[in-house]
Amino acid sequence: MKISLLNLLAAALMFFAVLSCAKEDRVNLMVQQEKSIESYAATFSQNRVEVSDFVWRVVLDEGSEEITVQQGDSLIFEYAAYLFSSGKGFLFSTNIRSIATAAGITQDENIFYPRRIRVGKGELLPGLDIGLQGVRKGERCYVIFSARKGFGPVQIGLVPKMSSLIYEVWVRDVKKN
């Protein structure tokens, strides 16, 4: 059976058209997620809300220190990670035992300790990395971002692909590097 060049070209064009539509659908979904996040963040009119590169940080409790985290600084924090659903949805991860217990989830016991990372060095999801820049010791905040800055089109554990996320973060310490 001979496949003509014209048939091969038509098949290739159809393949790329399908890929293009799928990419366009993902982009439209992320834009919708970001509009929803923006609307949610606007409900915190009494709180400081910062937006950087499609990542929102809602400061729930101001930190006690004047020193803010910059790229390359070390940060010690605790967190509870949720799917974003016009607020905190399904809890999928935490390093706080009491939150895990209350939600009825079991995790490896080795995860229940404050996490230490260097901000802006790719040790976290891009959205969390961006959202933690500027936090202060003692601050409690939400860091909220679409799939654009999260796991994108990949399912990771309990997190469905193309999910927007909200992290509640408690900043325990900041070390300038």
N, C-alpha and C positions, 0 to 999 in steps of 0.2 A: 504494500500500500504506500503510495507516494503522498507526502504531505506537501502541498504547494506553499510557496513562500507567502502568498496572500493569506492562506488559512493560518499559518504560523504567526504572521503579523497581526491578524485579527484576534487570535487567542492572547497574544501578548498585550495588546491594547485593552482587552477586556479585563485581564488580570490586573493591570495597573489602574484601571478605572475603579475596580472593586477596592483595591488598596487605598486609593485616593478618597473614596467615599467613607471607608472605615476611619481613616485619619481625620477627615472633616467631622465625622460624628463624634470622635473623641475630643476634638478641639471644642466643638459646640457644647459637649457635656461639661468640660472643664470651665468654660465661660459661665454656664448656668450655675455650677457649683460655686464659683467665685462671687457671683451676684448674691447667692444665698448666704454665703459667709459674710459678705459686706453688710447685708441686711441684718443678720444676727449681731454682728459687731456694733452696729448702730444702736442697738437696744441698750448698750452699756454707756449711756450718755453721761453718767457720773464718774466714769472710769477713764483712764488714759488708754487710748487705742492708737497703736502705731501700725502702719502698713509699709512693707518693703518687699518689692518684687513678688507680688501676689501672695504674701504671707501676712496674716494679721496677728498682732499680739495685743490681748486685752489684759491690762494690769488690774488684778483683783485686789491685791495688797501690795502697796509700794514697799520697796526694799528700804533697809535702814542705812545703807552705805551710799556714799556719793560716787564710788568707783563703779563704772559700768563695764560689762564684758565687751571686749573687742576681739576681732579675729585673732586667733592664736592664744588667747587666754584660756586658762583651765577653769572648768566649772564643775562643781559638785552639786547634783540635783536629784530630786525624786520626781516621779511622774506617774500619771495615770493616762493611758492612751485609749481614745474612743473613736469609733466611726462618727463622723459628723452627720447629724440629722437634725438640722435647725437647732443645734445644741449638742449636748453630750448624748450620744447614742450607745451602742453596744461597746462595752469595755473589752478590749482585746489584749491589753498588756498593762502591767504596772510593776513597779519595784517596791510597792508598799504593801506589806502583808495584810494589814487591816482592810484595805480596799479590796484586795483579791478575795479575802475570806468573806466579806460582806456581799461580793458579787457571785460567790459560789464557784470561783474558778481556782484551779490548782495549777501551779507553775513550779518549776524547778526551785528548790529552796535556796539555791545559790544566787538567785536573782534579787532577793530581798535585801538590798543594801543600796545606799546612795551611789549613783553612777558618776564617774569622773571622766570627763572628755575634754578635748581641746576644741574650742569653738572655731568653726570655719575651716576645719582640716579634713572634712569629708568623713567624719566618724559617725555621723547621724544622717537621717533622711535630709535632703536639701531644705525642705520646709522648716524642719526643726532647727537645723543649723542656722538658717537665716533668722528665724524668729527669736532665737536665744541671744543674738547679738544685741547688746544694749541693756540686758537685764542686770539687776543689782542683787547683792546678797540680801536674803530675807524676802525677796519678791515672790509673790504667787501670781501666776498668770495663765491664760489660755494662749496657746499657739495653734492657729487654725490655718489650714491650707488645703487646696484642691489636690486632685490626683496629679496635677502638673508638677507639684513639688513633693509628692508622696511616692507611692509604689507604682503609679501609672497603670499600664495595661497588664500588670502581672498580679496574680493572686499570691499573697504571702500569708501562710498560716490561716488564721481566721479572717483576714482582711480580704474582701472581694476585690477583684481588679477594678480600677477606675473609681476608687473610694476617696472621698475627702475625709480628712482626719482632724481631730481636735485633741491636743495634749494639754492636760492640766499639769503645770510644773511648779515645784517648790524649790527655789534656789537656796541651797544650804551654804555654799561658800564660793568665793571667787578668788582666783590666784592670777595676778598679772604676770605674764611671761615676757 
